[in-house]
Amino acid sequence: MAIDELRGAAQAPSSANTPFEARANSAGRPGCQPEAAEQANQPSSGARPAVVVPLRVCPSGPNRVTVVHGRSAQNPDPAAHRRPCRSTGRGTRTDRRHAGRSEVEAEVAQPIALPDGLRPEGITSGPGNSYFVGSLADGRILTGSVKGGPTKVLLAGATGRQVRGLYYDARSRLLWAAGNVGAVAHVWALHPRTGAVISDTVVTGAVFLNDLVATRSAVWVTDSRLDRLTRIELRRDGRARGGAPTFLPLTGAWPGFDGTNIAANGIRALPGGGLILNHSSAGGLWRVDPRSGVVTSIRVVGGPGIVGGDGLDRRGKLLINVRGSGANQVAVLKLHRTRGGWLAIWKKALTDPSLDVPSTAAIKGHRVYAVNARFGVASPEAAGYWVTPLRL
């Protein structure tokens, strides 16, 4: 996270317009194609009419567009096929089988708007459909639903505070946040519904706390300008035990911090033990032994290679690396454990026209939700920001 933030926003400034302004098509939103449904209702020569399935249209439903291919006698108006909710009836098994053969639904998720001037950095998936986003501008933490609707403030902003890494721990039901107040580094644990601060750990000697992850025994935090991990010991219930954190020096094959580069950034736990890091400047993926701090390289098989990286997220063997293979891309890899160590198999790169310097991303369902930090944008205190949904 915050790669270009530390590089002095080396990227050329982009437009301050949001995708809802600068990148919108005729429907006023990126990815929304109103003509698709209209074309879908034009009968082809010799085409059989589609089986009509009961449908209830939700004018204020989720942020998505559904295109139903085939002619419907029930809803001849093409606009009626947009933004459907749930069916009013299941129909018979024969109806459902024929309907599945004659109708195809293509869902297009819409970007999620965030408040202007937020300067978002971290995002994490919360319980249900919820997500959390943190702010570099004033340390606010917002929450909302990936299904749409307004965001709400979970933790109010404060002068001098910045929040970078976020991680929701489903075991303890705590939201963990890494950042700073002025020059003092903090790691906070918050209640995900009320925003109450459960614990506040001050990390002495930290320079640039970045990302974090909670395991069963500890919270681990990267520092992009120190070759060490911060460790906060946890109780059995997943809360901080209290007292000062400890530190794990990164040794072995770790490329390291050379005094000017951006080093450790994203962090996640590996299945069965161990930690995985990316390195923003040297690239690659790296396994850390949490007992010794010895770092070994994780071989990446296929694809263009991992040349950088910002946020990481993992679900099962699926790993995503934000900006790992390109400026406005999210690399998707599959982890494999072998006798010789871990492998990462390249699967694909996710991209979208609405991506604008994404910093972190969260896996939820069949999508990845990438927050656009827009490092280098003109007038960041007034610029628009958003979250881009990407189909896995």
ABEGO torsion letter per residue (X at the ends): XGAAAAAGGABBBBBABBAAAAABBAAGBBGBBAAAAAAAABBBBGBBBBBBBBBBBBAABBBBBBBBBEBBAABABAAAABGBBBBABAEBAAAAAAAAAABBBBBBBBBBBBBBGAGBABBBBBBEABBBBBBAAAGBBBBBBAAEEBBBBABBBBBGBBBBBBBBBAAAGBBBBBEBBEABBBBBBBBAAAGBBABBBBBBGBABBBBBBBBAABBBBBBAABBBBBBBBBBAAGBBAEEBBBBBBBBEABAEBAGABBBBBBBBBBBGEEBBBBBAAAEEBBBBBAAAGBBBBBBBBEEAEBABEBBBBBBEABBBBBGAABABBBBBBBBBBBAAEBBBBBABBBBBAABBGBABBBBBEABBBBBBAGBGBBGAAABBBBBBBBBX
